[in-house]
Amino acid sequence: MKDNVVQEKAYAFALAVVAICRRLQDQREYVLSRQLIKSGTSIGANIEEAQAGQSRADFLSKMSIALKEARETNFWLRVLRDCREFPSLDFEPLAESSAELVRILTAIVKTTAES
């Protein structure tokens, strides 16, 4: 079976999101951590669903949702980084991974929509 790079990257990203959200919750940050965990894990969940799409349109729809969730995740990561309330946490590696997922998903959505 051929490896699915975006699926693997989204899964690894979800694990990293869970870990940082646990650390945020240890610091009593519940609202932003909840937003981040919802959007950050939804990326991979939608990619998984897309793999079982019933049609090209269904695949495109799920991948488009994954892209939207990745963009939302970028927003929450920027907020957490720029509010400077959590100096012990480094959000930059996650932000870079999220941006990479946005680039990959954008290419997939564009290619699928054009064909």
Phi and psi in degrees as a GROMACS rama.xvg file:
@    title "Ramachandran Plot"
@    xaxis  label "Phi"
@    yaxis  label "Psi"
@TYPE xy
-75.3407  137.866  LYS-2
-68.7071  142.36  ASP-3
-107.097  101.925  ASN-4
-61.0712  -45.8819  VAL-5
-66.2517  -36.1856  VAL-6
-63.4966  -45.4166  GLN-7
-65.2976  -43.0435  GLU-8
-64.6412  -40.695  LYS-9
-66.6051  -35.8976  ALA-10
-67.9137  -46.471  TYR-11
-61.8054  -38.7686  ALA-12
-63.4191  -43.4238  PHE-13
-59.8376  -41.6219  ALA-14
-62.6526  -40.7716  LEU-15
-67.184  -36.9924  ALA-16
-64.1148  -44.8018  VAL-17
-58.4045  -44.065  VAL-18
-63.2684  -45.0915  ALA-19
-72.1622  -31.6804  ILE-20
-67.6962  -35.1231  CYS-21
-61.9932  -41.3115  ARG-22
-67.2295  -37.3088  ARG-23
-63.8184  -42.0205  LEU-24
-67.2951  -32.1781  GLN-25
-61.9635  -28.1426  ASP-26
-94.7198  15.345  GLN-27
65.0165  31.1581  ARG-28
-103.931  103.955  GLU-29
-104.768  -35.7305  TYR-30
-69.6287  -55.0334  VAL-31
-67.1589  -36.4742  LEU-32
-65.1442  -36.2152  SER-33
-65.5668  -43.6113  ARG-34
-60.5311  -45.5233  GLN-35
-64.2988  -43.5292  LEU-36
-68.3807  -34.8696  ILE-37
-66.3858  -49.818  LYS-38
-73.5687  -38.3494  SER-39
-68.541  -32.0209  GLY-40
-88.5403  -21.4844  THR-41
-67.959  -26.9166  SER-42
-55.9261  -57.0656  ILE-43
-64.8545  -36.8702  GLY-44
-62.1595  -40.8218  ALA-45
-71.5308  -33.8799  ASN-46
-64.4358  -42.8777  ILE-47
-58.4244  -46.5463  GLU-48
-62.0138  -38.7782  GLU-49
-61.2302  -32.147  ALA-50
-63.4898  -23.5033  GLN-51
-107.95  23.7844  ALA-52
-57.3083  141.318  GLY-53
-79.9047  -15.0481  GLN-54
-157.704  172.146  SER-55
-61.7579  -39.8098  ARG-56
-63.8314  -39.1897  ALA-57
-66.0508  -44.1083  ASP-58
-57.9837  -48.1174  PHE-59
-61.9168  -41.3166  LEU-60
-61.5773  -46.7143  SER-61
-67.483  -39.326  LYS-62
-68.9997  -33.3084  MET-63
-66.1485  -39.2189  SER-64
-64.9014  -42.296  ILE-65
-58.6043  -41.3293  ALA-66
-63.0491  -43.9937  LEU-67
-62.3995  -41.0735  LYS-68
-65.565  -36.9822  GLU-69
-65.2756  -40.4342  ALA-70
-67.0649  -39.3779  ARG-71
-63.4532  -41.2424  GLU-72
-60.5607  -41.2346  THR-73
-55.3925  -42.6348  ASN-74
-60.2218  -50.7712  PHE-75
-63.3892  -37.2471  TRP-76
-65.7945  -39.5414  LEU-77
-65.1672  -41.8506  ARG-78
-60.0729  -48.7222  VAL-79
-62.4949  -40.9351  LEU-80
-67.0422  -46.8611  ARG-81
-81.5615  -17.7466  ASP-82
-75.3968  -17.3095  CYS-83
58.4344  27.7405  ARG-84
-87.3619  -13.3386  GLU-85
-129.238  66.9828  PHE-86
-63.5472  -20.0449  PRO-87
-81.237  -8.32399  SER-88
-108.241  134.049  LEU-89
-102.512  106.342  ASP-90
-87.5463  -10.8574  PHE-91
-61.4442  -46.0625  GLU-92
-59.1031  -38.9236  PRO-93
-67.2718  -40.2472  LEU-94
-62.4231  -39.4699  ALA-95
-65.9493  -42.7365  GLU-96
-64.3575  -40.3336  SER-97
-64.6098  -42.7225  SER-98
-62.7752  -37.67  ALA-99
-64.1891  -42.1104  GLU-100
-62.1582  -39.131  LEU-101
-60.6261  -44.7079  VAL-102
-62.786  -45.4222  ARG-103
-64.6595  -47.3023  ILE-104
-66.3887  -35.9873  LEU-105
-60.6585  -43.8301  THR-106
-63.9503  -41.9624  ALA-107
-63.6919  -46.5733  ILE-108
-63.1882  -45.1713  VAL-109
-62.9009  -46.4396  LYS-110
-62.9611  -43.123  THR-111
-67.3487  -40.6382  THR-112
-67.5661  -31.7083  ALA-113
-79.8869  -22.1523  GLU-114
